[in-house]
Amino acid sequence: MWKWNDTIQKMIDALELMKYAHTMHDKEDNKTIEQGLELFHRYFQYLWD
């Protein structure tokens, strides 16, 4: 369960950063966004199970 919670949090972090798209993101932010969106893409269908 801990791994799933960590995965969900990474998705949330990415989406929260994207909410502020008008700001400049550094490399770390871009990495967080990229990783979170990849996880969102991979697990999208499981978010409602």
Helices and strands as residue ranges (DSSP letters): H 2-19, H 27-43, G 44-46
